[in-house]
């Protein structure tokens, strides 16, 4: 009789295991979904459609809006590509106080 092998961890299982430390903000007040969106946006620039595909959330714009209301530095820009216009979102890390001073 063959023994069952455990399958490798899927991306959705790995995603939630990484802790999120950003911008010296209190991230304990974020919901699990808000934390996942914030973690993703801290790694690069994504459109709402990209976030939906990666995280399997139906409409991540409400989570982005909530992150902005919680004073996380979520930035956006309008992109026009082949007559389609959409926003791309990302989080820029805050610079420590005194950074860049001489």
Gaussian input, Z-matrix of N, CA and C with variables (Angstrom, degrees):
# hf/3-21g

backbone

0 1
 N
 C     1     B1
 C     2     B2     1     A1
 N     3     B3     2     A2     1     D1
 C     4     B4     3     A3     2     D2
 C     5     B5     4     A4     3     D3
 N     6     B6     5     A5     4     D4
 C     7     B7     6     A6     5     D5
 C     8     B8     7     A7     6     D6
 N     9     B9     8     A8     7     D7
 C    10    B10     9     A9     8     D8
 C    11    B11    10    A10     9     D9
 N    12    B12    11    A11    10    D10
 C    13    B13    12    A12    11    D11
 C    14    B14    13    A13    12    D12
 N    15    B15    14    A14    13    D13
 C    16    B16    15    A15    14    D14
 C    17    B17    16    A16    15    D15
 N    18    B18    17    A17    16    D16
 C    19    B19    18    A18    17    D17
 C    20    B20    19    A19    18    D18
 N    21    B21    20    A20    19    D19
 C    22    B22    21    A21    20    D20
 C    23    B23    22    A22    21    D21
 N    24    B24    23    A23    22    D22
 C    25    B25    24    A24    23    D23
 C    26    B26    25    A25    24    D24
 N    27    B27    26    A26    25    D25
 C    28    B28    27    A27    26    D26
 C    29    B29    28    A28    27    D27
 N    30    B30    29    A29    28    D28
 C    31    B31    30    A30    29    D29
 C    32    B32    31    A31    30    D30
 N    33    B33    32    A32    31    D31
 C    34    B34    33    A33    32    D32
 C    35    B35    34    A34    33    D33
 N    36    B36    35    A35    34    D34
 C    37    B37    36    A36    35    D35
 C    38    B38    37    A37    36    D36
 N    39    B39    38    A38    37    D37
 C    40    B40    39    A39    38    D38
 C    41    B41    40    A40    39    D39
 N    42    B42    41    A41    40    D40
 C    43    B43    42    A42    41    D41
 C    44    B44    43    A43    42    D42
 N    45    B45    44    A44    43    D43
 C    46    B46    45    A45    44    D44
 C    47    B47    46    A46    45    D45
 N    48    B48    47    A47    46    D46
 C    49    B49    48    A48    47    D47
 C    50    B50    49    A49    48    D48
 N    51    B51    50    A50    49    D49
 C    52    B52    51    A51    50    D50
 C    53    B53    52    A52    51    D51
 N    54    B54    53    A53    52    D52
 C    55    B55    54    A54    53    D53
 C    56    B56    55    A55    54    D54
 N    57    B57    56    A56    55    D55
 C    58    B58    57    A57    56    D56
 C    59    B59    58    A58    57    D57
 N    60    B60    59    A59    58    D58
 C    61    B61    60    A60    59    D59
 C    62    B62    61    A61    60    D60
 N    63    B63    62    A62    61    D61
 C    64    B64    63    A63    62    D62
 C    65    B65    64    A64    63    D63
 N    66    B66    65    A65    64    D64
 C    67    B67    66    A66    65    D65
 C    68    B68    67    A67    66    D66
 N    69    B69    68    A68    67    D67
 C    70    B70    69    A69    68    D68
 C    71    B71    70    A70    69    D69
 N    72    B72    71    A71    70    D70
 C    73    B73    72    A72    71    D71
 C    74    B74    73    A73    72    D72
 N    75    B75    74    A74    73    D73
 C    76    B76    75    A75    74    D74
 C    77    B77    76    A76    75    D75
 N    78    B78    77    A77    76    D76
 C    79    B79    78    A78    77    D77
 C    80    B80    79    A79    78    D78
 N    81    B81    80    A80    79    D79
 C    82    B82    81    A81    80    D80
 C    83    B83    82    A82    81    D81
 N    84    B84    83    A83    82    D82
 C    85    B85    84    A84    83    D83
 C    86    B86    85    A85    84    D84
 N    87    B87    86    A86    85    D85
 C    88    B88    87    A87    86    D86
 C    89    B89    88    A88    87    D87
 N    90    B90    89    A89    88    D88
 C    91    B91    90    A90    89    D89
 C    92    B92    91    A91    90    D90
 N    93    B93    92    A92    91    D91
 C    94    B94    93    A93    92    D92
 C    95    B95    94    A94    93    D93
 N    96    B96    95    A95    94    D94
 C    97    B97    96    A96    95    D95
 C    98    B98    97    A97    96    D96
 N    99    B99    98    A98    97    D97
 C   100   B100    99    A99    98    D98
 C   101   B101   100   A100    99    D99
 N   102   B102   101   A101   100   D100
 C   103   B103   102   A102   101   D101
 C   104   B104   103   A103   102   D102
 N   105   B105   104   A104   103   D103
 C   106   B106   105   A105   104   D104
 C   107   B107   106   A106   105   D105
 N   108   B108   107   A107   106   D106
 C   109   B109   108   A108   107   D107
 C   110   B110   109   A109   108   D108
 N   111   B111   110   A110   109   D109
 C   112   B112   111   A111   110   D110
 C   113   B113   112   A112   111   D111
 N   114   B114   113   A113   112   D112
 C   115   B115   114   A114   113   D113
 C   116   B116   115   A115   114   D114
 N   117   B117   116   A116   115   D115
 C   118   B118   117   A117   116   D116
 C   119   B119   118   A118   117   D117
 N   120   B120   119   A119   118   D118
 C   121   B121   120   A120   119   D119
 C   122   B122   121   A121   120   D120
 N   123   B123   122   A122   121   D121
 C   124   B124   123   A123   122   D122
 C   125   B125   124   A124   123   D123
 N   126   B126   125   A125   124   D124
 C   127   B127   126   A126   125   D125
 C   128   B128   127   A127   126   D126
 N   129   B129   128   A128   127   D127
 C   130   B130   129   A129   128   D128
 C   131   B131   130   A130   129   D129
 N   132   B132   131   A131   130   D130
 C   133   B133   132   A132   131   D131
 C   134   B134   133   A133   132   D132
 N   135   B135   134   A134   133   D133
 C   136   B136   135   A135   134   D134
 C   137   B137   136   A136   135   D135
 N   138   B138   137   A137   136   D136
 C   139   B139   138   A138   137   D137
 C   140   B140   139   A139   138   D138
 N   141   B141   140   A140   139   D139
 C   142   B142   141   A141   140   D140
 C   143   B143   142   A142   141   D141
 N   144   B144   143   A143   142   D142
 C   145   B145   144   A144   143   D143
 C   146   B146   145   A145   144   D144
 N   147   B147   146   A146   145   D145
 C   148   B148   147   A147   146   D146
 C   149   B149   148   A148   147   D147
 N   150   B150   149   A149   148   D148
 C   151   B151   150   A150   149   D149
 C   152   B152   151   A151   150   D150
 N   153   B153   152   A152   151   D151
 C   154   B154   153   A153   152   D152
 C   155   B155   154   A154   153   D153
 N   156   B156   155   A155   154   D154
 C   157   B157   156   A156   155   D155
 C   158   B158   157   A157   156   D156
 N   159   B159   158   A158   157   D157
 C   160   B160   159   A159   158   D158
 C   161   B161   160   A160   159   D159
 N   162   B162   161   A161   160   D160
 C   163   B163   162   A162   161   D161
 C   164   B164   163   A163   162   D162
 N   165   B165   164   A164   163   D163
 C   166   B166   165   A165   164   D164
 C   167   B167   166   A166   165   D165
 N   168   B168   167   A167   166   D166
 C   169   B169   168   A168   167   D167
 C   170   B170   169   A169   168   D168
 N   171   B171   170   A170   169   D169
 C   172   B172   171   A171   170   D170
 C   173   B173   172   A172   171   D171
 N   174   B174   173   A173   172   D172
 C   175   B175   174   A174   173   D173
 C   176   B176   175   A175   174   D174
 N   177   B177   176   A176   175   D175
 C   178   B178   177   A177   176   D176
 C   179   B179   178   A178   177   D177
 N   180   B180   179   A179   178   D178
 C   181   B181   180   A180   179   D179
 C   182   B182   181   A181   180   D180
 N   183   B183   182   A182   181   D181
 C   184   B184   183   A183   182   D182
 C   185   B185   184   A184   183   D183
 N   186   B186   185   A185   184   D184
 C   187   B187   186   A186   185   D185
 C   188   B188   187   A187   186   D186
 N   189   B189   188   A188   187   D187
 C   190   B190   189   A189   188   D188
 C   191   B191   190   A190   189   D189
 N   192   B192   191   A191   190   D190
 C   193   B193   192   A192   191   D191
 C   194   B194   193   A193   192   D192
 N   195   B195   194   A194   193   D193
 C   196   B196   195   A195   194   D194
 C   197   B197   196   A196   195   D195
 N   198   B198   197   A197   196   D196
 C   199   B199   198   A198   197   D197
 C   200   B200   199   A199   198   D198
 N   201   B201   200   A200   199   D199
 C   202   B202   201   A201   200   D200
 C   203   B203   202   A202   201   D201
 N   204   B204   203   A203   202   D202
 C   205   B205   204   A204   203   D203
 C   206   B206   205   A205   204   D204
 N   207   B207   206   A206   205   D205
 C   208   B208   207   A207   206   D206
 C   209   B209   208   A208   207   D207
 N   210   B210   209   A209   208   D208
 C   211   B211   210   A210   209   D209
 C   212   B212   211   A211   210   D210
 N   213   B213   212   A212   211   D211
 C   214   B214   213   A213   212   D212
 C   215   B215   214   A214   213   D213
 N   216   B216   215   A215   214   D214
 C   217   B217   216   A216   215   D215
 C   218   B218   217   A217   216   D216
 N   219   B219   218   A218   217   D217
 C   220   B220   219   A219   218   D218
 C   221   B221   220   A220   219   D219
 N   222   B222   221   A221   220   D220
 C   223   B223   222   A222   221   D221
 C   224   B224   223   A223   222   D222
 N   225   B225   224   A224   223   D223
 C   226   B226   225   A225   224   D224
 C   227   B227   226   A226   225   D225
 N   228   B228   227   A227   226   D226
 C   229   B229   228   A228   227   D227
 C   230   B230   229   A229   228   D228
 N   231   B231   230   A230   229   D229
 C   232   B232   231   A231   230   D230
 C   233   B233   232   A232   231   D231
 N   234   B234   233   A233   232   D232
 C   235   B235   234   A234   233   D233
 C   236   B236   235   A235   234   D234
 N   237   B237   236   A236   235   D235
 C   238   B238   237   A237   236   D236
 C   239   B239   238   A238   237   D237
 N   240   B240   239   A239   238   D238
 C   241   B241   240   A240   239   D239
 C   242   B242   241   A241   240   D240
 N   243   B243   242   A242   241   D241
 C   244   B244   243   A243   242   D242
 C   245   B245   244   A244   243   D243
 N   246   B246   245   A245   244   D244
 C   247   B247   246   A246   245   D245
 C   248   B248   247   A247   246   D246
 N   249   B249   248   A248   247   D247
 C   250   B250   249   A249   248   D248
 C   251   B251   250   A250   249   D249
 N   252   B252   251   A251   250   D250
 C   253   B253   252   A252   251   D251
 C   254   B254   253   A253   252   D252
 N   255   B255   254   A254   253   D253
 C   256   B256   255   A255   254   D254
 C   257   B257   256   A256   255   D255
 N   258   B258   257   A257   256   D256
 C   259   B259   258   A258   257   D257
 C   260   B260   259   A259   258   D258
 N   261   B261   260   A260   259   D259
 C   262   B262   261   A261   260   D260
 C   263   B263   262   A262   261   D261
 N   264   B264   263   A263   262   D262
 C   265   B265   264   A264   263   D263
 C   266   B266   265   A265   264   D264
 N   267   B267   266   A266   265   D265
 C   268   B268   267   A267   266   D266
 C   269   B269   268   A268   267   D267
 N   270   B270   269   A269   268   D268
 C   271   B271   270   A270   269   D269
 C   272   B272   271   A271   270   D270
 N   273   B273   272   A272   271   D271
 C   274   B274   273   A273   272   D272
 C   275   B275   274   A274   273   D273
 N   276   B276   275   A275   274   D274
 C   277   B277   276   A276   275   D275
 C   278   B278   277   A277   276   D276
 N   279   B279   278   A278   277   D277
 C   280   B280   279   A279   278   D278
 C   281   B281   280   A280   279   D279
 N   282   B282   281   A281   280   D280
 C   283   B283   282   A282   281   D281
 C   284   B284   283   A283   282   D282
 N   285   B285   284   A284   283   D283
 C   286   B286   285   A285   284   D284
 C   287   B287   286   A286   285   D285
 N   288   B288   287   A287   286   D286
 C   289   B289   288   A288   287   D287
 C   290   B290   289   A289   288   D288
 N   291   B291   290   A290   289   D289
 C   292   B292   291   A291   290   D290
 C   293   B293   292   A292   291   D291
 N   294   B294   293   A293   292   D292
 C   295   B295   294   A294   293   D293
 C   296   B296   295   A295   294   D294
 N   297   B297   296   A296   295   D295
 C   298   B298   297   A297   296   D296
 C   299   B299   298   A298   297   D297
 N   300   B300   299   A299   298   D298
 C   301   B301   300   A300   299   D299
 C   302   B302   301   A301   300   D300
 N   303   B303   302   A302   301   D301
 C   304   B304   303   A303   302   D302
 C   305   B305   304   A304   303   D303

   B1=1.4335
   B2=1.5322
   B3=1.3214
   B4=1.4551
   B5=1.5225
   B6=1.3272
   B7=1.4612
   B8=1.5238
   B9=1.3169
   B10=1.4657
   B11=1.5148
   B12=1.3089
   B13=1.4481
   B14=1.5194
   B15=1.3164
   B16=1.4630
   B17=1.5191
   B18=1.3212
   B19=1.4578
   B20=1.5309
   B21=1.3236
   B22=1.4664
   B23=1.5269
   B24=1.3171
   B25=1.4641
   B26=1.5181
   B27=1.3154
   B28=1.4572
   B29=1.5229
   B30=1.3478
   B31=1.4656
   B32=1.5183
   B33=1.3402
   B34=1.4626
   B35=1.5246
   B36=1.3304
   B37=1.4521
   B38=1.5222
   B39=1.2954
   B40=1.4576
   B41=1.5248
   B42=1.3235
   B43=1.4622
   B44=1.5216
   B45=1.3200
   B46=1.4489
   B47=1.5209
   B48=1.3373
   B49=1.4505
   B50=1.5214
   B51=1.3035
   B52=1.4608
   B53=1.5155
   B54=1.3212
   B55=1.4632
   B56=1.5215
   B57=1.3220
   B58=1.4532
   B59=1.5183
   B60=1.3193
   B61=1.4594
   B62=1.5113
   B63=1.3394
   B64=1.4546
   B65=1.5054
   B66=1.2791
   B67=1.4527
   B68=1.5149
   B69=1.3266
   B70=1.4606
   B71=1.5245
   B72=1.2947
   B73=1.4608
   B74=1.5263
   B75=1.3118
   B76=1.4509
   B77=1.5234
   B78=1.3226
   B79=1.4565
   B80=1.5225
   B81=1.3431
   B82=1.4599
   B83=1.5224
   B84=1.3286
   B85=1.4590
   B86=1.5242
   B87=1.3207
   B88=1.4571
   B89=1.5297
   B90=1.3146
   B91=1.4597
   B92=1.5248
   B93=1.3044
   B94=1.4592
   B95=1.5320
   B96=1.3226
   B97=1.4649
   B98=1.5269
   B99=1.3310
   B100=1.4678
   B101=1.5282
   B102=1.3291
   B103=1.4641
   B104=1.5298
   B105=1.3401
   B106=1.4644
   B107=1.5307
   B108=1.3371
   B109=1.4657
   B110=1.5282
   B111=1.3291
   B112=1.4678
   B113=1.5213
   B114=1.3293
   B115=1.4642
   B116=1.5285
   B117=1.3219
   B118=1.4597
   B119=1.5263
   B120=1.3327
   B121=1.4595
   B122=1.5277
   B123=1.3173
   B124=1.4605
   B125=1.5297
   B126=1.3457
   B127=1.4663
   B128=1.5254
   B129=1.3385
   B130=1.4632
   B131=1.5155
   B132=1.3351
   B133=1.4585
   B134=1.5313
   B135=1.3500
   B136=1.4567
   B137=1.5170
   B138=1.3210
   B139=1.4688
   B140=1.5253
   B141=1.3209
   B142=1.4580
   B143=1.5345
   B144=1.3259
   B145=1.4705
   B146=1.5248
   B147=1.3326
   B148=1.4676
   B149=1.5256
   B150=1.3320
   B151=1.4639
   B152=1.5289
   B153=1.3332
   B154=1.4692
   B155=1.5182
   B156=1.3103
   B157=1.4647
   B158=1.5211
   B159=1.3260
   B160=1.4637
   B161=1.5297
   B162=1.3420
   B163=1.4638
   B164=1.5278
   B165=1.3355
   B166=1.4671
   B167=1.5312
   B168=1.3457
   B169=1.4608
   B170=1.5197
   B171=1.3210
   B172=1.4573
   B173=1.5261
   B174=1.3229
   B175=1.4573
   B176=1.5305
   B177=1.3260
   B178=1.4651
   B179=1.5330
   B180=1.3322
   B181=1.4631
   B182=1.5219
   B183=1.3149
   B184=1.4678
   B185=1.5303
   B186=1.3334
   B187=1.4606
   B188=1.5257
   B189=1.3235
   B190=1.4613
   B191=1.5257
   B192=1.3189
   B193=1.4612
   B194=1.5329
   B195=1.3337
   B196=1.4540
   B197=1.5277
   B198=1.3270
   B199=1.4600
   B200=1.5241
   B201=1.3315
   B202=1.4626
   B203=1.5217
   B204=1.3280
   B205=1.4627
   B206=1.5256
   B207=1.3397
   B208=1.4629
   B209=1.5286
   B210=1.3318
   B211=1.4665
   B212=1.5260
   B213=1.3236
   B214=1.4544
   B215=1.5256
   B216=1.2910
   B217=1.4609
   B218=1.5350
   B219=1.3407
   B220=1.4637
   B221=1.5253
   B222=1.3086
   B223=1.4572
   B224=1.5237
   B225=1.3336
   B226=1.4565
   B227=1.5181
   B228=1.3164
   B229=1.4625
   B230=1.5219
   B231=1.3283
   B232=1.4627
   B233=1.5232
   B234=1.3153
   B235=1.4611
   B236=1.5260
   B237=1.3271
   B238=1.4599
   B239=1.5210
   B240=1.3257
   B241=1.4552
   B242=1.5169
   B243=1.3248
   B244=1.4656
   B245=1.5314
   B246=1.3060
   B247=1.4670
   B248=1.5310
   B249=1.3259
   B250=1.4595
   B251=1.5253
   B252=1.3232
   B253=1.4524
   B254=1.5263
   B255=1.3460
   B256=1.4589
   B257=1.5192
   B258=1.3337
   B259=1.4575
   B260=1.5168
   B261=1.3250
   B262=1.4573
   B263=1.5197
   B264=1.3232
   B265=1.4601
   B266=1.5190
   B267=1.3339
   B268=1.4535
   B269=1.5192
   B270=1.3245
   B271=1.4581
   B272=1.5132
   B273=1.3263
   B274=1.4590
   B275=1.5140
   B276=1.3145
   B277=1.4638
   B278=1.5254
   B279=1.3220
   B280=1.4580
   B281=1.5084
   B282=1.3048
   B283=1.4543
   B284=1.5265
   B285=1.3368
   B286=1.4579
   B287=1.5310
   B288=1.3129
   B289=1.4614
   B290=1.5184
   B291=1.3194
   B292=1.4599
   B293=1.5147
   B294=1.3247
   B295=1.4648
   B296=1.5117
   B297=1.3019
   B298=1.4555
   B299=1.5240
   B300=1.3173
   B301=1.4645
   B302=1.5017
   B303=1.3137
   B304=1.4725
   B305=1.4990
   A1=109.44
   A2=115.64
   A3=120.41
   A4=110.65
   A5=114.88
   A6=118.72
   A7=108.79
   A8=115.33
   A9=119.38
   A10=109.69
   A11=114.95
   A12=120.17
   A13=108.38
   A14=115.05
   A15=119.10
   A16=108.68
   A17=115.45
   A18=119.09
   A19=110.08
   A20=117.83
   A21=120.12
   A22=110.75
   A23=115.46
   A24=120.41
   A25=110.08
   A26=115.15
   A27=121.01
   A28=108.79
   A29=117.93
   A30=120.47
   A31=113.57
   A32=118.12
   A33=119.25
   A34=111.44
   A35=118.51
   A36=121.09
   A37=111.04
   A38=116.78
   A39=121.72
   A40=110.84
   A41=116.83
   A42=121.56
   A43=113.69
   A44=117.00
   A45=120.34
   A46=113.95
   A47=118.69
   A48=121.40
   A49=113.06
   A50=118.60
   A51=121.41
   A52=109.07
   A53=116.14
   A54=118.80
   A55=109.52
   A56=115.35
   A57=121.93
   A58=109.32
   A59=116.38
   A60=120.83
   A61=106.17
   A62=115.57
   A63=120.24
   A64=110.40
   A65=115.83
   A66=124.14
   A67=114.50
   A68=119.17
   A69=122.97
   A70=111.84
   A71=118.42
   A72=123.16
   A73=108.28
   A74=116.45
   A75=121.10
   A76=108.25
   A77=117.15
   A78=120.93
   A79=111.71
   A80=117.92
   A81=119.52
   A82=111.15
   A83=117.62
   A84=121.25
   A85=112.65
   A86=117.63
   A87=121.32
   A88=110.11
   A89=114.93
   A90=118.52
   A91=108.81
   A92=116.55
   A93=121.18
   A94=110.68
   A95=117.60
   A96=120.98
   A97=111.29
   A98=117.06
   A99=119.96
   A100=109.91
   A101=116.40
   A102=121.11
   A103=110.76
   A104=116.70
   A105=120.12
   A106=111.13
   A107=117.29
   A108=120.86
   A109=109.55
   A110=117.40
   A111=120.98
   A112=111.13
   A113=116.92
   A114=120.68
   A115=110.95
   A116=115.96
   A117=119.86
   A118=111.32
   A119=117.18
   A120=120.52
   A121=112.33
   A122=117.47
   A123=119.50
   A124=111.83
   A125=117.37
   A126=120.73
   A127=113.71
   A128=117.54
   A129=119.10
   A130=111.95
   A131=115.45
   A132=122.14
   A133=109.43
   A134=115.41
   A135=120.95
   A136=110.31
   A137=115.97
   A138=121.00
   A139=108.25
   A140=116.98
   A141=121.07
   A142=110.46
   A143=117.04
   A144=120.58
   A145=110.81
   A146=117.25
   A147=120.69
   A148=110.88
   A149=115.92
   A150=120.47
   A151=109.83
   A152=116.62
   A153=120.49
   A154=111.39
   A155=116.97
   A156=121.32
   A157=110.81
   A158=117.27
   A159=120.86
   A160=111.83
   A161=116.68
   A162=120.31
   A163=114.08
   A164=117.66
   A165=122.93
   A166=112.38
   A167=116.85
   A168=122.01
   A169=107.50
   A170=117.32
   A171=119.85
   A172=112.60
   A173=118.90
   A174=120.95
   A175=109.54
   A176=118.15
   A177=120.90
   A178=114.28
   A179=118.41
   A180=119.37
   A181=112.30
   A182=118.18
   A183=119.80
   A184=110.40
   A185=117.90
   A186=120.72
   A187=110.21
   A188=117.03
   A189=120.88
   A190=109.93
   A191=116.71
   A192=121.12
   A193=110.72
   A194=117.15
   A195=120.96
   A196=111.36
   A197=117.45
   A198=120.64
   A199=110.86
   A200=116.62
   A201=120.39
   A202=110.80
   A203=117.80
   A204=121.95
   A205=112.03
   A206=117.05
   A207=121.22
   A208=111.10
   A209=116.70
   A210=123.96
   A211=114.82
   A212=117.70
   A213=119.35
   A214=107.23
   A215=116.74
   A216=122.25
   A217=110.76
   A218=117.15
   A219=122.18
   A220=107.70
   A221=115.80
   A222=121.12
   A223=109.44
   A224=115.58
   A225=119.74
   A226=109.77
   A227=114.24
   A228=121.20
   A229=107.99
   A230=115.73
   A231=120.97
   A232=108.30
   A233=116.93
   A234=124.19
   A235=107.88
   A236=116.55
   A237=121.24
   A238=107.60
   A239=115.33
   A240=121.06
   A241=108.37
   A242=116.54
   A243=122.78
   A244=111.46
   A245=116.81
   A246=124.27
   A247=114.08
   A248=117.47
   A249=121.87
   A250=107.09
   A251=116.20
   A252=121.38
   A253=108.66
   A254=116.55
   A255=120.92
   A256=109.30
   A257=115.57
   A258=121.36
   A259=109.76
   A260=113.95
   A261=121.17
   A262=107.24
   A263=118.05
   A264=123.55
   A265=110.43
   A266=115.74
   A267=122.27
   A268=109.15
   A269=116.04
   A270=121.82
   A271=107.62
   A272=115.77
   A273=120.39
   A274=108.40
   A275=117.18
   A276=119.26
   A277=110.41
   A278=115.31
   A279=119.63
   A280=109.04
   A281=115.85
   A282=120.64
   A283=108.07
   A284=117.42
   A285=119.09
   A286=111.26
   A287=116.26
   A288=119.71
   A289=108.72
   A290=115.08
   A291=120.59
   A292=113.07
   A293=117.67
   A294=121.14
   A295=109.56
   A296=117.19
   A297=121.52
   A298=114.16
   A299=117.33
   A300=119.42
   A301=110.16
   A302=115.01
   A303=118.82
   A304=109.83
   D1=133.89
   D2=-178.57
   D3=-82.96
   D4=143.21
   D5=175.41
   D6=-88.86
   D7=145.25
   D8=-179.58
   D9=-76.07
   D10=134.46
   D11=175.93
   D12=-92.33
   D13=142.05
   D14=178.49
   D15=-77.11
   D16=133.15
   D17=-178.91
   D18=-72.72
   D19=153.09
   D20=178.51
   D21=-64.76
   D22=155.51
   D23=-179.38
   D24=-62.79
   D25=134.38
   D26=178.43
   D27=-85.04
   D28=156.01
   D29=-179.45
   D30=-54.14
   D31=-37.15
   D32=-179.09
   D33=-68.12
   D34=-24.84
   D35=177.06
   D36=-79.10
   D37=-33.89
   D38=-178.89
   D39=-76.19
   D40=-36.59
   D41=-174.74
   D42=-52.26
   D43=-45.12
   D44=-174.18
   D45=-78.78
   D46=-9.98
   D47=-174.43
   D48=-85.73
   D49=-18.69
   D50=-176.94
   D51=-83.52
   D52=130.28
   D53=-179.49
   D54=-76.51
   D55=155.04
   D56=-176.35
   D57=-116.24
   D58=113.40
   D59=175.23
   D60=-124.72
   D61=112.47
   D62=-176.48
   D63=-138.68
   D64=141.39
   D65=162.11
   D66=51.86
   D67=19.75
   D68=-179.08
   D69=53.10
   D70=29.97
   D71=177.29
   D72=-96.51
   D73=158.44
   D74=178.71
   D75=-79.60
   D76=100.08
   D77=-177.04
   D78=-87.45
   D79=-3.93
   D80=177.50
   D81=-68.59
   D82=-21.83
   D83=179.80
   D84=-81.06
   D85=-1.39
   D86=179.64
   D87=-88.50
   D88=144.05
   D89=173.58
   D90=-72.57
   D91=168.74
   D92=-179.86
   D93=-59.55
   D94=-42.90
   D95=-179.70
   D96=-68.54
   D97=-40.16
   D98=177.42
   D99=-61.85
   D100=-40.86
   D101=179.72
   D102=-63.12
   D103=-40.39
   D104=179.52
   D105=-66.45
   D106=-41.52
   D107=178.43
   D108=-64.93
   D109=-43.30
   D110=-179.97
   D111=-63.06
   D112=-41.18
   D113=178.66
   D114=-62.60
   D115=-43.60
   D116=179.43
   D117=-64.91
   D118=-44.73
   D119=-178.15
   D120=-67.91
   D121=-22.26
   D122=178.03
   D123=-77.29
   D124=-9.94
   D125=-179.69
   D126=-97.78
   D127=-9.73
   D128=-178.72
   D129=168.80
   D130=-170.05
   D131=-178.70
   D132=-100.50
   D133=129.82
   D134=-176.53
   D135=-138.50
   D136=144.18
   D137=171.70
   D138=-84.84
   D139=167.70
   D140=177.76
   D141=-59.98
   D142=-37.36
   D143=178.01
   D144=-65.28
   D145=-40.89
   D146=178.15
   D147=-61.77
   D148=-44.08
   D149=-179.87
   D150=-63.34
   D151=-40.74
   D152=178.22
   D153=-60.96
   D154=-40.60
   D155=-178.87
   D156=-69.07
   D157=-44.98
   D158=-175.73
   D159=-71.54
   D160=-45.74
   D161=-173.76
   D162=-97.87
   D163=-7.24
   D164=-179.62
   D165=62.28
   D166=35.67
   D167=174.17
   D168=-99.33
   D169=140.34
   D170=-175.25
   D171=-68.52
   D172=-42.85
   D173=179.46
   D174=-145.52
   D175=94.08
   D176=-174.73
   D177=-76.03
   D178=-5.12
   D179=-177.15
   D180=-63.07
   D181=-31.63
   D182=177.72
   D183=-67.57
   D184=-36.56
   D185=177.45
   D186=-68.35
   D187=-37.41
   D188=177.41
   D189=-64.16
   D190=-43.43
   D191=178.81
   D192=-61.89
   D193=-41.35
   D194=178.57
   D195=-65.34
   D196=-37.70
   D197=176.58
   D198=-64.31
   D199=-40.72
   D200=177.21
   D201=-63.98
   D202=-38.57
   D203=178.57
   D204=-68.52
   D205=-22.82
   D206=178.08
   D207=-92.51
   D208=17.45
   D209=174.68
   D210=66.10
   D211=25.39
   D212=169.09
   D213=-81.53
   D214=146.41
   D215=-173.09
   D216=-82.37
   D217=65.60
   D218=178.22
   D219=-85.27
   D220=117.21
   D221=179.86
   D222=-105.54
   D223=159.37
   D224=179.13
   D225=-145.49
   D226=161.72
   D227=176.17
   D228=-148.94
   D229=147.41
   D230=176.46
   D231=-84.60
   D232=135.45
   D233=178.61
   D234=-121.48
   D235=135.32
   D236=172.65
   D237=-116.15
   D238=121.05
   D239=-178.30
   D240=-136.60
   D241=114.80
   D242=179.36
   D243=49.05
   D244=56.66
   D245=176.87
   D246=64.19
   D247=16.06
   D248=175.01
   D249=-115.43
   D250=132.31
   D251=-178.09
   D252=-116.30
   D253=129.79
   D254=-179.40
   D255=-152.04
   D256=166.04
   D257=178.08
   D258=-100.18
   D259=146.39
   D260=173.17
   D261=-117.16
   D262=135.81
   D263=-175.14
   D264=-117.19
   D265=151.13
   D266=173.99
   D267=-161.54
   D268=163.43
   D269=176.08
   D270=-115.15
   D271=125.49
   D272=175.47
   D273=-98.24
   D274=132.77
   D275=-179.64
   D276=-68.50
   D277=144.96
   D278=177.01
   D279=-74.34
   D280=144.89
   D281=175.73
   D282=-82.90
   D283=141.66
   D284=178.81
   D285=-63.02
   D286=154.75
   D287=179.44
   D288=-61.50
   D289=138.38
   D290=-179.24
   D291=85.15
   D292=-1.84
   D293=-179.46
   D294=-68.01
   D295=130.24
   D296=177.06
   D297=87.75
   D298=-3.51
   D299=178.17
   D300=-82.97
   D301=147.78
   D302=179.32
   D303=-111.92

